[in-house]
Amino acid sequence: MSVLGPNRSATQPKVASAEPNVPAEAVLAFEAQLRGDLVRRGDAGYDDARALYNGMIDKRPWLIARCVDVADVIATVGFARDHGLPLAVRGGGHNGGGLGSVDDGVLLDLSGLNGVRIDTVARTVRVEGGATWSKVDHATHAFGLAVPNGIFSTTGVGGLTLGGGLGHLTRRHGLTIDNLLEVDVVLADGRLVTANTHDHRDLFWVVRGGGGNFGVVCSGSTRSTRWSAVRRSGRSRTRRT
């Protein structure tokens, strides 16, 4: 393991990256709009902020916007659009191909949006785009509920859900995406819309496997089912109750 930072060996030379032609005043104005942090290339903590789960991916974004609310997401999308910068969205950072980052562009980091809210009457769960499945499991198990999800608790909810979501409960309850009820999406023009089977139906179809790059999913609502955790010999299993 290298001590020089993520995804870089001691013998691998650093490659100079291009600096986008964006006025410094525009960057400062963008930073002033954010409640979260703006990490620049060269800042302390930059390598940690850009790290992905797949250590073979070594992308170097120009700016990393660590969003903490939807307003931050809207500001980041607008900044990238207005200045013609490539934009990548990172939820849990597990994408094997490194699509959660970008070279010389803007990385929109959703990890600060990680809230989970349970409706025990409707048995639905609303999850923000940067949450991981460990947060969802922790929140739902307190009420004897579970959401069909993947295998690893560190996986991001957004990426796994929009990518399908295959896990232990799939045979009985379907893929994670089969249980998705609606999503809140920031579009390229900065509008926030809610897409479901009644409103923005084409967009709801698209985010459930029809394609990508249509917006930033900031949160979603999904079905849950009644399950209880069973622990045996140090392993955690689930059973239906």
C-alpha positions as CSV (number, residue, x, y, z in Angstrom):
1,M,0.0,0.0,0.0
2,S,1.4,3.3,-1.0
3,V,1.8,6.2,1.5
4,L,1.7,8.7,-1.4
5,G,-2.1,8.7,-1.6
6,P,-4.9,6.6,-3.1
7,N,-4.4,4.7,-6.3
8,R,-0.7,5.6,-6.8
9,S,2.4,3.6,-6.4
10,A,5.8,4.9,-5.2
11,T,7.3,4.5,-8.7
12,Q,4.4,5.9,-10.7
13,P,5.0,9.5,-11.8
14,K,2.3,12.1,-11.4
15,V,0.9,13.4,-14.6
16,A,0.2,17.1,-14.9
17,S,-3.5,17.8,-15.5
18,A,-5.1,20.6,-17.5
19,E,-6.5,23.5,-15.6
20,P,-10.0,24.5,-17.0
21,N,-10.3,28.1,-18.2
22,V,-12.7,29.3,-15.5
23,P,-12.1,32.6,-13.8
24,A,-11.0,32.4,-10.1
25,E,-13.9,34.8,-9.2
26,A,-16.4,32.3,-10.6
27,V,-15.0,29.5,-8.4
28,L,-15.1,31.7,-5.4
29,A,-18.7,32.7,-6.1
30,F,-19.6,29.0,-6.5
31,E,-17.9,28.1,-3.2
32,A,-19.9,30.8,-1.5
33,Q,-23.1,29.1,-2.6
34,L,-22.2,25.8,-1.0
35,R,-23.0,24.7,2.5
36,G,-20.7,21.8,2.0
37,D,-16.9,22.0,1.3
38,L,-15.3,22.7,-2.1
39,V,-12.0,20.7,-2.4
40,R,-9.5,21.9,-5.0
41,R,-6.8,20.0,-6.6
42,G,-3.7,20.5,-4.4
43,D,-5.7,21.0,-1.2
44,A,-4.9,19.0,1.9
45,G,-7.2,16.0,1.8
46,Y,-7.7,16.1,-1.9
47,D,-6.4,12.6,-2.5
48,D,-8.7,11.2,0.2
49,A,-11.6,13.2,-1.2
50,R,-11.1,11.8,-4.7
51,A,-10.5,8.2,-3.7
52,L,-12.8,5.5,-5.1
53,Y,-13.5,1.9,-3.9
54,N,-11.8,0.5,-7.0
55,G,-8.1,1.3,-6.3
56,M,-7.2,0.8,-10.0
57,I,-9.1,3.9,-11.0
58,D,-7.0,7.1,-10.6
59,K,-9.0,10.0,-11.8
60,R,-8.2,13.6,-10.8
61,P,-11.1,16.0,-10.8
62,W,-10.4,19.7,-10.8
63,L,-13.0,20.4,-8.1
64,I,-14.8,18.2,-5.7
65,A,-18.1,19.6,-4.3
66,R,-19.0,17.8,-1.1
67,C,-22.8,18.5,-1.2
68,V,-24.8,18.4,2.0
69,D,-28.3,19.3,0.6
70,V,-30.2,19.7,-2.6
71,A,-29.3,23.4,-2.9
72,D,-25.7,22.3,-3.1
73,V,-26.5,19.8,-5.8
74,I,-28.4,22.5,-7.8
75,A,-25.5,24.9,-7.5
76,T,-22.9,22.3,-8.6
77,V,-24.9,21.2,-11.6
78,G,-25.3,24.9,-12.6
79,F,-21.7,25.7,-12.2
80,A,-20.6,22.8,-14.3
81,R,-23.2,23.6,-17.0
82,D,-22.4,27.3,-17.1
83,H,-18.7,26.7,-17.6
84,G,-18.9,23.7,-19.9
85,L,-17.2,21.4,-17.4
86,P,-17.6,17.6,-17.4
87,L,-19.5,16.5,-14.3
88,A,-19.5,13.2,-12.4
89,V,-21.7,12.1,-9.6
90,R,-20.5,9.9,-6.7
91,G,-22.8,8.2,-4.3
92,G,-21.0,5.3,-2.5
93,G,-18.1,5.3,-5.0
94,H,-18.4,1.6,-5.7
95,N,-18.8,1.8,-9.5
96,G,-16.2,-0.6,-10.9
97,G,-15.5,1.4,-14.0
98,G,-14.9,4.6,-12.1
99,L,-17.9,6.5,-13.4
100,G,-18.2,8.2,-10.0
101,S,-15.3,10.5,-10.9
102,V,-13.9,12.5,-13.7
103,D,-10.6,13.9,-14.9
104,D,-10.3,17.7,-15.0
105,G,-13.9,18.3,-14.3
106,V,-16.3,18.6,-11.3
107,L,-17.0,15.7,-9.0
108,L,-20.3,16.0,-7.2
109,D,-20.0,14.1,-4.0
110,L,-23.3,13.0,-2.5
111,S,-21.9,11.4,0.6
112,G,-23.1,14.3,2.8
113,L,-26.7,13.5,1.8
114,N,-27.1,10.3,3.7
115,G,-30.4,10.6,5.7
116,V,-32.9,7.7,6.0
117,R,-36.5,8.1,7.0
118,I,-38.9,5.3,7.8
119,D,-42.7,5.3,7.4
120,T,-43.7,2.4,9.5
121,V,-47.4,2.6,8.5
122,A,-46.8,2.6,4.7
123,R,-43.7,0.5,5.2
124,T,-41.7,2.7,2.9
125,V,-38.2,4.1,3.3
126,R,-36.9,7.4,1.9
127,V,-33.2,7.4,1.4
128,E,-30.9,10.3,0.3
129,G,-28.5,9.7,-2.6
130,G,-25.3,9.5,-0.6
131,A,-26.4,6.9,2.0
132,T,-24.9,3.4,2.1
133,W,-26.8,0.2,2.8
134,S,-25.4,0.0,6.3
135,K,-27.3,3.1,7.2
136,V,-30.5,1.8,5.6
137,D,-30.2,-1.6,7.4
138,H,-29.5,0.1,10.7
139,A,-32.6,2.3,10.4
140,T,-35.0,-0.4,9.1
141,H,-34.0,-3.2,11.5
142,A,-35.1,-1.0,14.4
143,F,-38.6,-1.4,13.1
144,G,-38.4,-5.1,12.0
145,L,-38.1,-4.0,8.3
146,A,-35.7,-4.6,5.5
147,V,-35.2,-3.3,1.9
148,P,-34.1,-5.8,-0.7
149,N,-30.5,-4.7,-1.4
150,G,-27.1,-6.0,-2.3
151,I,-24.4,-8.0,-0.5
152,F,-22.0,-5.4,0.9
153,S,-23.1,-2.8,3.4
154,T,-20.6,-0.2,2.2
155,T,-22.2,0.0,-1.3
156,G,-24.1,3.2,-2.1
157,V,-27.8,3.0,-2.2
158,G,-28.2,5.2,-5.3
159,G,-25.8,3.3,-7.5
160,L,-27.0,-0.1,-6.5
161,T,-30.7,0.7,-6.8
162,L,-30.5,2.4,-10.2
163,G,-28.2,-0.4,-11.5
164,G,-30.7,-3.1,-10.5
165,G,-29.7,-4.4,-7.1
166,L,-29.2,-8.1,-6.6
167,G,-29.0,-9.6,-3.1
168,H,-30.2,-12.1,-0.6
169,L,-33.9,-11.1,-0.7
170,T,-34.1,-10.9,-4.5
171,R,-35.8,-14.3,-5.1
172,R,-38.7,-13.4,-2.9
173,H,-39.0,-9.6,-3.3
174,G,-37.3,-8.8,-6.6
175,L,-34.4,-6.5,-7.4
176,T,-33.9,-3.4,-5.4
177,I,-35.0,-1.3,-8.4
178,D,-38.3,-3.3,-8.5
179,N,-39.2,-1.8,-5.2
180,L,-38.4,1.8,-6.1
181,L,-41.5,4.0,-5.8
182,E,-40.2,7.5,-6.7
183,V,-37.1,9.7,-7.0
184,D,-36.2,13.3,-6.5
185,V,-34.0,14.4,-9.4
186,V,-32.1,17.6,-10.2
187,L,-32.1,18.1,-13.9
188,A,-29.4,19.7,-16.1
189,D,-31.3,23.0,-16.1
190,G,-31.3,23.1,-12.3
191,R,-34.9,22.1,-11.7
192,L,-35.8,19.6,-8.9
193,V,-38.6,17.2,-10.0
194,T,-40.2,14.2,-8.4
195,A,-40.6,11.3,-10.8
196,N,-42.9,8.3,-10.2
197,T,-45.7,6.4,-11.9
198,H,-47.9,9.5,-11.9
199,D,-45.5,12.5,-12.4
200,H,-42.6,12.6,-14.9
201,R,-43.3,9.0,-15.9
202,D,-40.8,9.0,-18.7
203,L,-38.0,10.1,-16.4
204,F,-39.0,7.5,-13.9
205,W,-38.8,4.9,-16.6
206,V,-35.4,6.2,-17.7
207,V,-33.7,6.1,-14.2
208,R,-34.9,2.5,-13.8
209,G,-32.7,1.1,-16.5
210,G,-33.6,3.2,-19.6
211,G,-30.2,5.0,-19.6
212,G,-28.0,7.5,-17.7
213,N,-27.0,11.1,-17.5
214,F,-30.5,12.5,-17.2
215,G,-30.0,14.1,-13.8
216,V,-28.8,13.7,-10.2
217,V,-31.0,11.5,-8.1
218,C,-30.9,13.2,-4.6
219,S,-33.3,10.9,-2.8
220,G,-35.7,8.0,-3.4
221,S,-38.5,6.2,-1.8
222,T,-38.7,2.4,-1.8
223,R,-40.9,-0.4,-0.4
224,S,-39.7,-2.4,2.6
225,T,-40.8,-5.8,4.0
226,R,-41.0,-7.2,7.5
227,W,-37.9,-9.2,8.4
228,S,-35.9,-9.8,11.6
229,A,-32.2,-10.3,12.0
230,V,-31.0,-13.7,13.1
231,R,-27.4,-14.0,14.3
232,R,-25.7,-17.4,14.4
233,S,-22.0,-18.2,14.8
234,G,-21.0,-14.6,14.2
235,R,-23.0,-14.4,10.9
236,S,-26.1,-12.3,10.3
237,R,-29.0,-13.8,8.5
238,T,-32.5,-12.6,7.9
239,R,-35.8,-14.4,8.2
240,R,-39.3,-13.3,7.4
241,T,-41.7,-12.7,10.3
